[in-house]
Amino acid sequence: MNSRYLPLLATIVIFILSYAACAAQYPNMLSTRVAGNLLTDNAFLGIAAVGMTFVIISGGIDLSIGSVIAFTGVFLAVILRNTAIHPLVAFAMVLVITTAFGGLMGAVIHYLKMPPFIVTLAGMFLARGMSYVLSIDSIPIEHEYYSTLTGIYYRLPGGGRLTLIGGIMLIVFAAGIFLAHRTRFGTNVYALGGGVQTAELMGVPVAKTTIQIYALSGFLAGLSGIVFSLYTSAGYSLAAVGVELDAIAAVVIGGTLLTGGAGFVAGTFIGLLIQGLIQTYITFDGTLSSWWTKILIGLLLFAFILMQKAILFLSSLNKRYA
Amino acid sequence: MSLDANTGIAEKTSGFGLGSMLRSPLALPLAGLIVVSILMGLASDNFFSVNNIMNVLRQVSVVGILAVGMTFVILTGGIDLSVGAVVAICGAVAAASIAGGHSAFFAVIAALAVGMLCGLWNGFLVAILGIQPIIATLVLMVAGRGIAQLITEGVIMTFNDPGLIFFGSGSFAYLPMPVVIWLLVGAIVILLVRRTALGMLVEAVGINRRASTLSGVRTPVLLMAVYMLSALCAAIAGIIVAADIKGADANNAGLWLELDAILAVVVGGNSLLGGRFSILGSLIGAMIIQAVNTGILLSGFPPEFNLIIKAIIILVILIIQSPALQSAAAFFSRKPAESAGMRVEQPK
């Protein structure tokens, strides 16, 4: 048994156990309706978390995604209100902007040799500020095409609905898994996370890969913003505050090593589902306050970090006595 | 006009050349503060009124206190994301003690004690378990607001105890109480680290943790102390914030203050990579940020631009601080006689 699969395995076991415990108490939790809602409600977070997984595997961090989501929503709302541009064209425009924004942050991180933390913090302020400048009000989106898009769903057996945005999230996860494990880019990302100098000596194009990673994160944050605007049918510059923290939590709970170099996009999906499950359980229960979500996620985060440490420690022991 | 005199001085100091500026770490932030103040003074007539200066000082004190603790954390190469949450927790503890019928003195002591406990937790994760500071403090940042809400039972707890309110809106020697506390905290910490070996030891840990451990520095104890100091500063800030609004708001107290505090430290000329530090620099950094905040409001610019201007400030500072640019600056500004010595001092 390879020790790098352990965190992922633990995540899956925890998810199955907690889902079973929830289902034992509330049998309705097993229905496809709940499953469909779980996917729909967490779609925007999941898409952003895929980008965050790549960033964290490469040993970096991206704090700007919450602000980029808000910017995307406000941008779309303003464009659709003030011009006759078709939503699909607006989607393409905003994706170009957010991808370029992410790539720019990657370039600053690489060429100025500054910690990703502070560069993306500046990006966070910048994107939030841009959305404030566009509008400080919550703008409703009343385009017909939006209601067409939100009306699309696939009927699951048992009455549940897999909505368009839930489906987009699943596709993004599938694409992320392919990108991480079946392409040269994915290999380069893992190599970067293992150590920049080693990667450089092995011939990984560090500058290009760094810029690509943050551009990918920017692109997915933009896509997440589009999904979020479909989900809420509005653009608001104060929306999606702190999404980056939820995304980081999903990635870590999903078993990705925070030091970079190891992790799975699929794990992030399970991490996301665990977070969604906690929220669903609290909704079902009805007596627990929503702040228990935060405390439980904090505790889970702590438990997983501890487990990662233990695994690293054990594997170093193995190497020593091998 | 005193304003013009200020510009003259600022220009003269910068006229000495980049080399001498880089050697005095305070020169750059100070020049920044002067430039920002002049810009804001030009943009609005009221900026230099006594009222407004008091106002800026009053508002800067909370971020300023946080920045003192944050300076040390950043100095060790770490970062403390949890200070905003600790502000909320400690404010909630203070309010809950008052609501429980205790005295203001007890409330303050309880809040400070809980703050120390939070710091102990962060320090334990970083120093003993060896978790990266960003992630270790993220745990408390995520869970902290939940804990604060647990204490306040989900409502905004208000109180009317004059003793506790004094910390927020009282005044001492014509200075608002938060400013007095801020100056006091700054002075005590500066004395503590500059008059003892503590500052040097923490600097050593920040430059090379392994080397300092090998040369006998008790790194874990120092790291724990640093995170406890940061949380203690957050606790003091929490008491002030709660006292200022006469209530504890678990959701909004100290929201995003950690980012302002980090920004203040960086703007003050401290390197995020750890190693060299100046508490005065951080205090000046906090003042720059607050001057920008207030100046934008006063000048009639829409407040929406506030964040963009902050982002631009960070970017400019990043570029100035970036290793690539600094080596270029050192190359162009070196004097022939000094260059040999400087090369030896800065290996790599």
Interface residues (C-beta under 8 A of the other chain):
Chain A: I61 V108 Y111 L112 K113 M114 P115 F117 I118 V119 L121 A122 G123 M124 F125 L126 R128 G129 M130 Y132 V133 I136 L245 I248 A249 V252 L258 T259 S289 W291 W292 T293 K294 I295 I297 G298 L299 L301 F302 I305 L306 K309
Chain B: I79 L125 L129 G130 I131 Q132 I134 I135 A136 L138 V139 L140 M141 V142 A143 G144 R145 G146 I147 Q149 L150 G154 A250 L259 I262 L263 V266 L272 L273 P302 P303 E304 F305 N306 L307 I308 I309 K310 A311 I312 I314 L315 L318 I319 Q321 S322 P323 A324 L325
